[in-house]
Amino acid sequence: MSAFARLCFVFLVLSVVGCGDKDSACDDGAMGCDGDVLQTCADGSWETTEDCSEEGMICHDMGDDSHCMPDGAM
């Protein structure tokens, strides 16, 4: 398997694992994206932390390292 194919596979696996149901209960302090809205878990439910689109950015979902970033900055 080529290095590119391995990288694509890892990205796919991380994307699937990182996806979750933002309507479900969560662990306090967890972070994630709902579209371009950055959310943090507090008291077992998701709360909006920042609407990234208001700053012309997107929400980059990386689990507890989720954050707003400029579109195309990857």
Beta strands, then each sheet from edge to edge (+ up, - down):
strand 1: 31-34
strand 2: 37-42
strand 3: 45-51
strand 4: 57-60
strand 5: 67-70
sheet 1: 1+ 2- 3+
sheet 2: 4+ 5-
end
